[in-house]
């Protein structure tokens, strides 16, 4: 009788390994999903930041040439996208379009007189 109870006890302890394995697989899957989500968010942030800085650089390059322009509205094309500007009373609205994304900048027009 004692031998029979020991055999049944050892069979019951083998059934618990299935739950442990399933739990380990679930935790590994959850960890992998978390890492992939963080990677996706990081790459998306890098691309958006790069595009924003490209737009800001294009705006600054445009503003360097702005005082020489005679027109109040015009479009400019450059290697990464397109710039559209509109001059209002004391403000210039610059719209930079890069890869289907538009960035709007509003700059005040200032006339500074420098003495040399």
FIVEXRO-283835 format. One record per residue: residue number from 1; residue in one letter; x negated, y negated, z of N, C-alpha, C in turn. Coordinates in steps of 0.05 Angstrom, whole numbers, padded with zeros to 5 digits. Each point is the difference from the previous one (the first is absolute). Example, Ala and Ser with C-alpha at 12.3 -4.5 7.8 and 13.67 -1.06 7.14 Angstrom:
# residues 2
TIBA   n res   n_px   n_py   n_pz  ca_px  ca_py  ca_pz   c_px   c_py   c_pz
TIBA   1   A -00264  00114  00156  00018 -00024  00000 -00018 -00024  00000
TIBA   2   S  00007 -00021 -00014 -00016 -00024  00001  00015 -00022  00014
# end
This chain:
# residues 116
TIBA   n res   n_px   n_py   n_pz  ca_px  ca_py  ca_pz   c_px   c_py   c_pz
TIBA   1   X -00016  00024  00000  00016 -00024  00000 -00017 -00025  00000
TIBA   2   X -00021  00000  00015 -00017 -00024  00001 -00013 -00005 -00027
TIBA   3   X -00008  00020 -00014 -00012 -00004 -00026  00019 -00013 -00020
TIBA   4   X  00025  00008  00002  00021 -00011 -00018  00004 -00030  00005
TIBA   5   X  00000 -00009  00025  00004 -00028  00006 -00024 -00016 -00010
TIBA   6   X -00024  00010  00003 -00023 -00015 -00009  00000 -00003 -00030
TIBA   7   X  00009  00020 -00015  00002 -00002 -00029  00020 -00021 -00008
TIBA   8   X  00023 -00001  00013  00020 -00020 -00006 -00009 -00028  00006
TIBA   9   X -00015 -00003  00022 -00011 -00026  00008 -00020 -00010 -00020
TIBA  10   X -00016  00017 -00011 -00020 -00009 -00020  00013 -00007 -00026
TIBA  11   X  00022  00012 -00007  00014 -00007 -00025  00013 -00027  00003
TIBA  12   X  00010 -00007  00023  00013 -00026  00004 -00021 -00023 -00001
TIBA  13   X -00024  00005  00010 -00020 -00021 -00001 -00010 -00005 -00028
TIBA  14   X  00003  00018 -00019 -00009 -00004 -00027  00020 -00018 -00015
TIBA  15   X  00024 -00001  00008  00020 -00017 -00014 -00005 -00029  00005
TIBA  16   X -00014 -00008  00021 -00005 -00028  00006 -00020 -00013 -00019
TIBA  17   X -00015  00015 -00014 -00020 -00012 -00018  00012 -00014 -00024
TIBA  18   X  00024  00009 -00009  00013 -00012 -00022  00007 -00029  00006
TIBA  19   X  00010 -00006  00023  00007 -00027  00008 -00025 -00017  00001
TIBA  20   X -00022  00011  00010 -00025 -00015  00002 -00011 -00007 -00028
TIBA  21   X  00002  00019 -00018 -00010 -00005 -00028  00018 -00021 -00013
TIBA  22   X  00026  00003  00003  00018 -00020 -00013 -00004 -00028  00012
TIBA  23   X -00005 -00002  00026 -00006 -00025  00012 -00026 -00012 -00010
TIBA  24   X -00020  00017 -00004 -00026 -00010 -00010  00003 -00010 -00029
TIBA  25   X  00015  00015 -00017  00004 -00008 -00027  00016 -00027 -00001
TIBA  26   X  00020 -00003  00017  00016 -00024  00001 -00018 -00024  00009
TIBA  27   X -00017  00004  00019 -00017 -00022  00010 -00021 -00008 -00022
TIBA  28   X -00011  00020 -00014 -00018 -00006 -00021  00014 -00015 -00023
TIBA  29   X  00024  00008 -00007  00015 -00013 -00021  00006 -00029  00008
TIBA  30   X  00008 -00004  00025  00006 -00027  00010 -00025 -00017  00000
TIBA  31   X -00023  00010  00007 -00025 -00015  00000 -00007 -00007 -00029
TIBA  32   X  00002  00019 -00018 -00006 -00006 -00029  00019 -00021 -00011
TIBA  33   X  00025  00001  00007  00019 -00020 -00010 -00007 -00027  00011
TIBA  34   X -00008 -00002  00025 -00008 -00025  00012 -00025 -00012 -00014
TIBA  35   X -00019  00017 -00006 -00024 -00009 -00013  00006 -00010 -00028
TIBA  36   X  00017  00015 -00015  00007 -00008 -00027  00016 -00027  00000
TIBA  37   X  00017 -00003  00019  00015 -00025  00002 -00018 -00024  00006
TIBA  38   X -00019  00004  00018 -00019 -00021  00006 -00017 -00007 -00024
TIBA  39   X -00008  00020 -00015 -00017 -00004 -00024  00016 -00016 -00021
TIBA  40   X  00025  00007 -00004  00017 -00013 -00019  00004 -00030  00007
TIBA  41   X  00005 -00005  00026  00004 -00027  00009 -00025 -00017 -00003
TIBA  42   X -00023  00013  00006 -00025 -00014 -00002 -00006 -00008 -00029
TIBA  43   X  00004  00019 -00019 -00006 -00006 -00028  00019 -00021 -00010
TIBA  44   X  00025  00000  00008  00020 -00020 -00008 -00008 -00027  00010
TIBA  45   X -00009 -00002  00025 -00009 -00025  00011 -00025 -00011 -00014
TIBA  46   X -00018  00018 -00008 -00024 -00009 -00014  00007 -00012 -00027
TIBA  47   X  00018  00013 -00014  00008 -00009 -00027  00014 -00027  00002
TIBA  48   X  00019 -00003  00019  00015 -00025  00003 -00019 -00023  00009
TIBA  49   X -00019  00006  00017 -00019 -00020  00009 -00018 -00009 -00023
TIBA  50   X -00009  00019 -00016 -00017 -00006 -00023  00015 -00018 -00020
TIBA  51   X  00025  00007 -00005  00016 -00017 -00019  00005 -00028  00011
TIBA  52   X  00005 -00002  00026  00004 -00026  00013 -00025 -00017 -00003
TIBA  53   X -00024  00011  00005 -00024 -00016 -00002 -00007 -00007 -00029
TIBA  54   X  00007  00018 -00019 -00003 -00007 -00028  00018 -00023 -00007
TIBA  55   X  00024  00000  00010  00018 -00023 -00005 -00010 -00026  00012
TIBA  56   X -00010  00002  00024 -00011 -00024  00013 -00024 -00011 -00015
TIBA  57   X -00017  00018 -00010 -00024 -00009 -00015  00009 -00013 -00026
TIBA  58   X  00019  00012 -00014  00011 -00012 -00024  00012 -00027  00005
TIBA  59   X  00014 -00003  00022  00012 -00026  00007 -00022 -00021  00005
TIBA  60   X -00021  00007  00014 -00021 -00019  00005 -00015 -00007 -00025
TIBA  61   X -00004  00019 -00018 -00013 -00007 -00025  00018 -00018 -00017
TIBA  62   X  00026  00004  00001  00018 -00018 -00014  00000 -00028  00012
TIBA  63   X  00000 -00001  00026  00000 -00027  00013 -00026 -00015 -00005
TIBA  64   X -00021  00014 -00006 -00025 -00014 -00007  00003 -00015 -00026
TIBA  65   X  00015  00011 -00019  00005 -00012 -00026  00025 -00017 -00001
TIBA  66   X  00016  00000  00021  00026 -00014 -00001 -00002 -00030 -00004
TIBA  67   X -00019 -00014  00012 -00001 -00029 -00004 -00004 -00008 -00029
TIBA  68   X -00011  00017 -00017 -00005 -00007 -00028  00024  00006 -00018
TIBA  69   X  00021  00012  00011  00023  00007 -00016  00019 -00023 -00003
TIBA  70   X  00012 -00002 -00024  00019 -00022 -00006  00029  00009  00002
TIBA  71   X  00005  00026 -00004  00027  00010 -00001  00011  00006  00028
TIBA  72   X  00026 -00002  00003  00013  00005  00026  00007  00029  00004
TIBA  73   X  00003  00015 -00022  00006  00029  00002 -00015  00014 -00022
TIBA  74   X -00010  00024  00007 -00015  00015 -00020 -00005  00028  00010
TIBA  75   X -00008  00018 -00018 -00007  00027  00008 -00030  00005 -00007
TIBA  76   X -00013  00014  00017 -00028  00007 -00005 -00002  00030  00002
TIBA  77   X -00016  00012 -00017 -00005  00029  00002 -00029  00004  00008
TIBA  78   X -00005  00020  00017 -00027  00007  00007 -00002  00031  00000
TIBA  79   X -00023  00011  00005 -00004  00028 -00004  00016  00018  00018
TIBA  80   X  00010 -00009  00023  00015  00016  00018  00030 -00005 -00001
TIBA  81   X  00008 -00023 -00012  00029 -00006  00000  00005 -00027 -00013
TIBA  82   X  00019 -00014  00012  00009 -00025 -00012  00007 -00021  00022
TIBA  83   X -00006 -00025 -00007  00006 -00022  00019  00020 -00018 -00013
TIBA  84   X  00020 -00008  00015  00020 -00020 -00009  00000 -00022  00021
TIBA  85   X -00001 -00025 -00009  00001 -00022  00019  00020 -00021 -00008
TIBA  86   X  00011 -00013  00020  00019 -00022 -00004 -00007 -00022  00019
TIBA  87   X -00001 -00024 -00011 -00007 -00023  00017  00025 -00015  00008
TIBA  88   X  00004 -00004  00025  00022 -00016  00010 -00011 -00025  00012
TIBA  89   X  00016 -00015  00015 -00008 -00027  00010 -00028 -00001  00011
TIBA  90   X -00006  00012  00022 -00027  00000  00011 -00009  00029  00007
TIBA  91   X  00010  00018 -00016 -00005  00028  00005 -00002  00016 -00026
TIBA  92   X -00017  00019  00000 -00002  00018 -00023  00006  00028  00009
TIBA  93   X  00019  00013 -00015  00008  00027  00006 -00015  00019 -00019
TIBA  94   X -00016  00017  00011 -00016  00019 -00016  00010  00028  00005
TIBA  95   X  00008  00014 -00022  00009  00027  00001 -00020  00018 -00014
TIBA  96   X -00011  00019  00015 -00020  00018 -00011  00013  00027 -00002
TIBA  97   X  00000  00012 -00024  00012  00026 -00004 -00023  00020 -00006
TIBA  98   X -00002  00020  00018 -00020  00021 -00003  00014  00027  00003
TIBA  99   X -00001  00017 -00020  00011  00027  00001  00028  00001  00010
TIBA 100   X  00018 -00014 -00013  00029 -00001  00006  00006 -00012  00027
TIBA 101   X -00019 -00013  00013  00005 -00013  00026 -00006 -00029 -00003
TIBA 102   X  00018 -00017  00010 -00003 -00029 -00002 -00007 -00012  00028
TIBA 103   X -00019 -00018 -00001 -00008 -00014  00024  00005 -00030 -00005
TIBA 104   X  00014 -00013  00019  00007 -00028 -00003 -00017 -00016  00020
TIBA 105   X -00013 -00021 -00011 -00016 -00018  00017  00010 -00028 -00005
TIBA 106   X  00002 -00016  00021  00007 -00028 -00002 -00023 -00016  00011
TIBA 107   X -00010 -00018 -00017 -00023 -00016  00008  00007 -00029 -00003
TIBA 108   X -00008 -00016  00020  00005 -00029 -00001 -00021 -00013 -00018
TIBA 109   X  00010 -00019 -00016 -00019 -00014 -00017 -00011 -00024  00016
TIBA 110   X -00026  00000  00002 -00013 -00022  00015 -00020 -00014 -00019
TIBA 111   X  00000 -00025  00002 -00019 -00016 -00016 -00020 -00011  00020
TIBA 112   X -00023  00012  00000 -00020 -00009  00019 -00021 -00015 -00016
TIBA 113   X -00009 -00022  00011 -00021 -00016 -00013 -00025  00004  00016
TIBA 114   X -00019  00011 -00013 -00025  00004  00015 -00021 -00021 -00008
TIBA 115   X -00014 -00010  00019 -00021 -00020 -00005 -00027  00014  00001
TIBA 116   X -00015 -00005 -00020 -00027  00013 -00001 -00022 -00020  00003
# end
